[in-house]
Amino acid sequence: MATGHERATGAGVALLRAGGSAVDAAIGADAVMGVVEPTGTGVGGDLTAVVATGEGVAVLNGSGRSGRRTDPESVPDNGHGFVPSVGGCAVTVPGAVAAWGDLHRRFGRLPWPALFEPAIAAAAEGAAVGATGSRLWEGARSRLDAAGEALYFGDGTAPAPGERWRNPTLAAVLAQIAADGPEALYRGPLAQAIADAATAAGGSLHVDDLADHRSQWVEPLRARLGGHDLITVPPPCQGAVTALAAQSVHDRGLLGATDGDPGAEAAAAMVEALDRAFAVALDCLADPDAADVPDHDEMRARTAVAPRRGPMPLGPGTVFTVVFTAEQAVVLTSSVCDRFGSGVTVPEGGFVLQSRGRGFSTDLSHPNAVAPDKRPYHTIVPTLVLEKGRPMLGMGVVGGIMQPQGQLQILHRVLGGADLASAVEAGRFRLIGDGQVTTEASLEPQWRAAIGRAGYELVDTADVIGGFGGAQAVLRAGDTLTAASDPRRDGTSTVTPL
């Protein structure tokens, strides 16, 4: 098991030892993450997940839609062709809580209320904030409205590393969800409070939008990579970028080539494949329920001839939880999109609402144009890799546009023979758009040189917002499990006999 915080990992292990499934553990851990890392996730955000069992693979899209009263003509532009990330226009229906319920009904074992006992305790009694979490917390202060300022900066500053953070209001909401199920968020006083907060901030969310929200079980997006299958979430999620880029590098015979000249050539191939895959995603990734979206084979053909344009400007605010047991493997990601989401706070709930609507284009002729009752381009990417049909690698990398980039690099190193910890901790590159790439100092010098020779401008990391992500991953090799949590963040991992 690997999660973004030791308290979440401990909660997941406790639920497994109590007889819970991997999905039970993932839900419980995710609920804790919403307490200890509110900059990244919470009940005001979305969730997607990939689950593998002996019966096959299931993929859940638990993302929410825009309000049905959205007037596209009145939505402002952020200056880059997208909806602004702060304020009510960025708020979409939060889908995480409904997704918890859907996952539990299909794959859970423990009673629903038991899943939330660790998160309720963390919120009521307090839990230590991690070093990275504290830094992100302080850095995102300017996004918050007055209610958020009072909630998260009540003492005037963000919690210091190791300081215990309490949120009794959120504890009460989690207790209500535990007692009454997901409906506690989507109907009644809390739903009204969510709609009121979004509307007061300039949005158009209504209680009817929350009451009518449903998750979707969707067909897995599958990239065949020789003896491996990469499984992730289809459009409107950017898992398509991971799949398209991985297939491109594999088709060139370079996926897993890490040493010498082939390794350097693979680094340049990964950057270029990601660049072209992002270009295709920018052109056509949208809600398939509201627009015509090309199928994967067509997007793959487009990627081969796409221009090098770089990724869309989306900020980070995500967490990943990966759990493997003998019966289940689950990769779960939840997110409020930007750090502290839209900055719109629900004071009655002790949480912020996500900024996922900022993924919409303001070009009303675009397939991803802002519109009523529609899901936007979505960055969260849970990824599971199968080897001969069996779960081999579950992974996620936080950080907006860094998610597919980090996943591809970890997969490449694992297939090249690296152990999981080495693959997670190794130096990374980050494509930032406009022909620019930045790299960590620990990236192999020959990789950096090859990326430069491929025509990319190498820029200083000091100019990059969002960093190089933070991974959570579990690897199965034969009957041996290993887990890794990225030292770039606050997470922990464990392989624990049950």
C-alpha positions in Angstrom: 0.0 0.0 0.0 1.2 3.5 -0.8 -0.5 6.8 0.1 0.3 10.5 0.4 0.5 10.6 4.2 1.5 8.2 7.0 -1.9 8.7 8.7 -3.7 7.6 5.5 -1.4 4.6 5.1 -2.0 3.6 8.7 -5.8 3.9 8.2 -5.7 1.7 5.2 -3.6 -1.0 6.9 -6.0 -1.0 9.9 -9.0 -1.5 7.6 -7.3 -4.4 5.8 -6.5 -6.0 9.2 -10.1 -5.6 10.2 -11.1 -7.8 7.2 -11.6 -5.0 4.6 -10.9 -5.3 0.9 -8.3 -3.3 -0.9 -11.1 -0.9 -2.0 -12.2 -0.5 1.6 -8.7 0.5 2.5 -8.3 2.9 -0.4 -11.6 4.7 0.5 -10.6 5.0 4.1 -7.2 6.3 3.2 -8.6 8.7 0.7 -11.0 10.1 3.3 -8.0 10.7 5.7 -6.1 12.5 2.9 -9.0 15.0 2.6 -8.3 15.9 6.3 -4.5 16.1 6.3 -4.0 17.5 2.8 -7.0 19.8 2.0 -4.9 21.6 -0.6 -5.1 18.5 -2.8 -8.4 16.6 -2.1 -11.5 16.3 0.0 -15.2 15.8 -0.2 -15.5 18.9 -2.4 -13.5 17.2 -5.2 -13.7 14.4 -7.8 -12.5 10.8 -7.9 -11.5 8.2 -10.5 -10.4 4.6 -9.9 -9.1 1.4 -11.6 -9.9 -1.8 -9.8 -8.7 -5.3 -10.8 -10.1 -8.6 -9.4 -10.1 -12.2 -10.6 -13.1 -11.3 -12.7 -11.4 -8.5 -14.7 -10.8 -4.8 -14.6 -13.4 -2.1 -13.7 -12.9 1.6 -14.2 -15.0 4.3 -12.4 -15.3 7.9 -13.5 -16.5 9.7 -10.5 -16.1 13.2 -11.9 -18.9 15.8 -11.7 -20.6 18.0 -14.3 -21.1 21.7 -14.7 -24.4 23.1 -13.5 -27.3 22.8 -15.9 -28.0 26.5 -15.6 -24.5 27.4 -16.9 -24.6 30.2 -19.5 -21.5 29.7 -21.7 -21.7 33.2 -23.0 -21.3 34.7 -19.6 -18.4 32.6 -18.4 -15.2 34.7 -18.3 -11.8 33.7 -19.8 -8.6 33.4 -17.8 -6.5 34.9 -20.6 -5.3 31.6 -21.9 -8.5 30.2 -23.4 -9.9 28.5 -20.3 -12.3 29.2 -17.5 -10.7 31.0 -14.5 -9.6 28.7 -11.7 -10.7 30.8 -8.8 -14.4 31.5 -8.0 -17.8 29.9 -8.7 -17.4 29.5 -12.4 -14.8 26.9 -11.8 -17.0 24.8 -9.5 -18.5 21.5 -10.8 -20.5 18.9 -8.9 -18.1 17.2 -6.4 -18.1 13.5 -7.3 -15.8 11.9 -4.8 -18.3 11.0 -2.1 -20.7 9.4 -4.6 -17.7 7.5 -6.1 -16.8 6.1 -2.6 -20.3 4.7 -2.4 -20.2 3.1 -5.8 -16.8 1.5 -5.2 -17.9 0.2 -1.8 -21.2 -1.3 -3.1 -19.3 -3.3 -5.7 -16.0 -4.2 -4.0 -16.4 -3.4 -0.3 -16.5 -5.9 2.6 -16.6 -3.9 5.8 -19.7 -1.9 6.9 -19.8 1.5 5.3 -19.5 3.5 8.6 -16.3 1.7 9.5 -14.4 3.2 6.5 -14.7 6.7 7.9 -13.7 6.1 11.5 -10.0 6.9 10.9 -10.8 10.1 9.0 -13.4 11.3 11.6 -10.8 10.7 14.3 -8.1 12.6 12.4 -10.4 15.6 11.8 -11.7 15.7 15.4 -8.5 14.9 17.3 -6.1 16.4 14.9 -3.4 15.0 12.6 0.1 16.1 11.9 0.6 18.0 8.6 3.5 16.9 6.5 6.4 19.2 5.5 5.4 19.4 1.8 1.8 19.7 2.8 2.6 22.7 5.0 4.5 24.4 2.2 1.7 23.9 -0.3 -0.8 25.1 2.2 1.0 28.4 2.8 1.7 28.9 -0.9 -2.0 28.5 -1.9 -3.4 31.0 0.7 -4.2 33.7 -1.9 -6.7 31.4 -3.6 -9.1 31.3 -0.7 -12.2 33.3 0.0 -12.8 34.9 3.4 -14.4 31.7 4.9 -11.4 29.7 3.7 -9.0 32.1 5.1 -10.7 31.8 8.5 -10.9 28.0 8.3 -7.4 27.1 7.1 -5.4 30.1 8.5 -7.2 30.7 11.7 -3.9 31.4 13.6 -2.6 33.6 10.8 -0.3 31.0 9.2 -0.5 27.5 7.7 0.1 24.6 10.1 3.9 24.1 10.5 5.4 20.7 9.6 4.4 18.2 12.2 1.7 20.5 13.7 -1.6 18.9 14.4 -4.5 20.2 12.3 -8.0 19.8 13.5 -11.2 20.4 11.5 -14.2 19.5 13.8 -16.7 20.8 11.2 -15.4 18.4 8.6 -15.4 15.6 11.2 -19.1 16.2 11.6 -19.7 16.0 7.9 -17.7 12.8 7.6 -19.8 11.4 10.5 -22.9 12.3 8.6 -21.7 10.6 5.5 -20.8 7.5 7.5 -24.3 7.4 9.1 -26.4 8.4 6.1 -24.3 7.4 3.1 -23.3 9.6 0.1 -26.8 11.1 0.0 -25.7 13.3 3.0 -23.7 15.4 0.5 -26.1 15.5 -2.4 -29.4 16.1 -0.8 -30.5 18.2 2.2 -28.9 21.0 4.1 -25.3 20.3 3.0 -26.2 20.2 -0.7 -27.9 23.5 -0.2 -24.9 24.9 1.5 -22.7 23.8 -1.4 -25.0 25.3 -4.0 -25.2 28.6 -2.1 -21.5 28.9 -1.7 -20.9 28.3 -5.4 -23.6 30.7 -6.5 -22.4 33.4 -4.1 -19.0 33.1 -5.8 -20.4 33.7 -9.2 -21.2 30.1 -10.2 -24.4 28.4 -11.4 -24.5 25.1 -9.3 -28.0 24.3 -8.0 -29.2 21.7 -5.5 -30.8 19.8 -8.4 -27.4 19.4 -10.0 -26.1 17.7 -6.8 -29.2 15.5 -6.4 -29.0 14.2 -10.0 -25.2 13.5 -9.9 -24.1 9.9 -10.8 -20.7 8.3 -11.3 -20.1 6.2 -14.4 -18.6 2.7 -14.7 -16.8 3.1 -18.1 -14.9 0.9 -20.5 -11.2 0.8 -19.6 -8.9 2.7 -21.8 -6.3 0.0 -22.8 -2.9 0.4 -24.4 -1.3 -2.8 -25.5 2.4 -2.8 -24.9 3.6 -6.2 -26.0 3.2 -8.5 -23.0 1.7 -5.7 -20.9 -1.6 -3.8 -20.9 -1.8 -0.3 -19.6 -5.3 0.4 -18.1 -6.6 3.9 -17.3 -9.6 6.1 -17.4 -10.9 7.1 -20.9 -11.9 10.7 -22.0 -12.6 13.2 -20.7 -9.6 12.2 -18.5 -6.1 12.7 -19.7 -5.2 9.1 -19.2 -5.4 9.2 -23.0 -2.1 11.1 -22.9 -0.4 8.4 -20.8 -1.7 5.6 -23.1 -0.9 7.4 -26.4 2.6 8.3 -25.4 3.4 4.8 -23.9 2.2 3.2 -27.1 4.3 5.5 -29.3 7.5 4.8 -27.4 6.7 1.1 -27.4 6.1 1.1 -31.1 9.6 2.5 -31.6 11.0 -0.3 -29.6 12.3 2.0 -26.9 10.0 1.5 -23.9 12.2 0.1 -21.2 15.5 0.9 -22.9 17.3 2.8 -20.2 21.1 2.3 -20.7 23.5 4.0 -23.1 22.5 5.3 -26.5 19.1 3.5 -26.5 18.3 5.0 -23.1 19.1 8.5 -24.3 17.1 7.9 -27.4 14.2 6.7 -25.3 14.3 9.9 -23.2 13.9 12.1 -26.3 11.2 9.7 -27.6 9.2 10.0 -24.4 9.3 13.8 -24.5 8.3 14.0 -28.1 5.5 11.3 -27.6 4.1 13.2 -24.7 4.3 16.5 -26.6 2.3 15.1 -29.5 -0.2 13.3 -27.2 -0.9 16.5 -25.3 -1.5 18.2 -28.6 -4.1 15.6 -29.6 -5.7 15.9 -26.1 -5.9 19.6 -26.4 -7.7 19.3 -29.7 -10.2 16.6 -29.0 -10.4 15.5 -25.3 -13.9 16.2 -24.1 -16.9 14.7 -22.4 -18.1 11.9 -24.7 -21.6 12.3 -23.4 -21.7 15.9 -24.7 -19.4 16.0 -27.7 -17.9 13.8 -30.5 -14.7 12.4 -29.2 -12.4 10.2 -31.4 -11.9 6.7 -30.3 -8.5 5.6 -29.1 -7.3 4.2 -32.4 -8.1 7.5 -34.2 -6.3 9.5 -31.5 -3.4 7.2 -31.8 -3.3 7.9 -35.6 -3.5 11.6 -34.9 -0.6 11.4 -32.4 1.7 10.1 -35.1 1.4 13.3 -37.1 0.5 15.8 -34.4 2.5 19.0 -34.0 4.6 19.5 -30.9 2.5 22.0 -28.9 2.9 21.0 -25.2 0.3 20.5 -22.4 -2.6 22.6 -21.3 -1.9 25.0 -18.4 -3.5 23.1 -15.5 -2.3 23.3 -11.9 -1.7 20.5 -9.4 -3.9 19.5 -6.5 -4.3 15.7 -6.4 -3.6 12.6 -4.2 -3.1 9.0 -5.1 -3.7 5.8 -3.1 -2.6 2.4 -4.4 -3.5 -0.9 -2.6 -2.7 -4.5 -3.8 -4.0 -7.5 -1.9 -4.3 -11.1 -3.1 -7.9 -10.5 -4.3 -7.9 -6.9 -5.5 -5.7 -4.2 -6.9 -6.9 -0.6 -6.8 -5.4 2.7 -7.9 -7.6 5.6 -6.7 -7.0 9.2 -7.3 -9.0 12.1 -5.9 -8.6 15.8 -6.4 -9.9 19.4 -5.9 -7.9 20.3 -9.1 -5.9 23.4 -8.0 -4.5 23.7 -4.6 -7.5 24.5 -2.4 -9.5 24.1 -5.5 -11.6 27.1 -6.5 -11.0 28.8 -3.2 -14.7 28.7 -2.6 -15.4 27.4 0.9 -18.4 25.7 2.3 -18.2 27.0 5.9 -21.0 24.6 7.1 -18.9 21.7 5.9 -15.3 22.6 6.6 -14.1 22.1 3.0 -13.4 23.8 -0.3 -15.1 23.1 -3.7 -13.0 21.9 -6.6 -11.9 24.1 -9.5 -12.4 21.4 -12.1 -14.5 23.6 -14.3 -11.2 25.5 -15.2 -10.5 22.6 -17.6 -13.2 23.9 -19.9 -12.3 25.8 -23.0 -13.9 29.2 -23.5 -13.8 28.7 -27.3 -17.5 27.8 -27.7 -16.7 25.9 -31.0 -14.3 23.5 -29.3 -15.5 20.0 -28.3 -14.4 20.8 -24.7 -16.2 24.1 -24.6 -17.8 25.2 -21.4 -21.5 24.2 -21.5 -24.3 23.1 -19.1 -24.4 19.6 -17.6 -20.9 18.6 -19.0 -17.7 17.2 -17.7 -14.5 19.1 -18.5 -11.1 17.9 -19.6 -9.9 16.1 -16.5 -6.3 15.6 -15.4 -6.5 12.8 -12.8 -5.0 9.6 -14.1 -5.0 6.4 -12.1 -3.0 3.8 -14.0 -2.7 0.0 -13.7 -0.4 -2.1 -15.7 -1.2 -5.8 -16.3 1.4 -8.5 -17.1 -0.2 -11.4 -18.9 -3.6 -10.3 -17.5 -2.4 -10.0 -13.9 -1.9 -6.7 -12.0 1.8 -5.9 -12.1 2.1 -2.1 -11.4 -0.3 0.3 -9.9 0.8 3.9 -9.9 -0.1 7.6 -9.8 1.9 10.8 -9.9 0.4 14.0 -8.6 0.8 17.3 -10.3 -1.7 18.2 -13.0 0.1 17.9 -16.4 3.0 16.0 -14.6 0.7 13.0 -14.1 1.1 11.3 -17.4 4.7 12.4 -17.7 5.7 11.0 -14.4 3.8 7.7 -15.0 5.5 7.1 -18.3 8.9 7.7 -16.9 8.3 5.3 -13.9 6.8 2.6 -16.3 9.8 3.0 -18.6 12.3 2.5 -15.8 10.4 -0.5 -14.3 10.2 -2.2 -17.7 13.9 -1.5 -18.0 14.6 -3.6 -14.9 14.8 -0.9 -12.1 13.4 -1.8 -8.7 10.3 0.2 -7.8 11.9 2.6 -5.3 14.7 3.4 -7.8 12.1 4.0 -10.6 10.1 6.3 -8.3 13.0 8.3 -7.0 15.0 8.6 -10.2 15.4 12.1 -11.8 12.6 13.3 -14.0 12.0 15.6 -16.9 9.0 17.8 -17.3 7.6 19.1 -20.6 6.2 22.5 -19.8 5.1 23.6 -23.3 6.3 25.9 -26.0 9.1 23.6 -26.8 10.6 23.8 -23.3 11.6 21.0 -21.0 13.0 21.2 -17.5 14.8 18.5 -15.7 15.9 17.5 -12.2 19.6 17.6 -11.4 19.5 13.8 -10.8 18.3 13.0 -14.4 20.9 11.2 -16.4 23.1 13.7 -18.2 22.8 11.7 -21.5 19.1 11.9 -21.2 19.2 15.6 -20.8 21.6 15.9 -23.8 19.4 13.8 -26.0 16.3 15.9 -25.2 18.2 19.0 -26.2 19.4 17.4 -29.4 15.7 16.6 -30.2 15.1 20.3 -30.5 13.8 21.2 -27.0 14.9 24.1 -25.0 16.2 23.1 -21.6 15.2 25.6 -18.9 16.0 26.1 -15.3 13.7 24.3 -12.8 13.4 27.5 -10.7 11.0 28.8 -13.4 8.6 25.8 -13.1 5.5 25.9 -11.0 4.3 22.4 -9.9 7.6 20.6 -9.7 8.1 17.1 -10.7 5.1 15.5 -9.0 5.0 12.9 -6.3 4.3 9.2 -6.9 2.6 6.4 -5.1 3.1 2.9 -6.5 2.9 -0.8 -5.9 4.7 -3.5 -8.0 4.1 -7.2 -8.1 6.9 -9.4 -9.4 5.8 -13.0 -9.3 4.4 -13.4 -5.8 6.5 -10.6 -4.3 5.0 -7.2 -3.6 6.9 -4.0 -3.2 5.6 -0.5 -2.5 7.1 3.0 -2.9 6.1 6.4 -1.9 7.9 9.4 -3.5 10.3 11.2 -1.2 9.4 14.4 -3.1 6.1 14.4 -1.0 4.9 13.4 2.4 3.6 9.9 1.7 4.5 6.5 3.1 4.3 2.9 1.8 4.2 -0.5 3.4 4.1 -4.2 2.6 2.3 -5.7 5.6 1.4 -9.3 6.3 -2.3 -9.4 7.2 
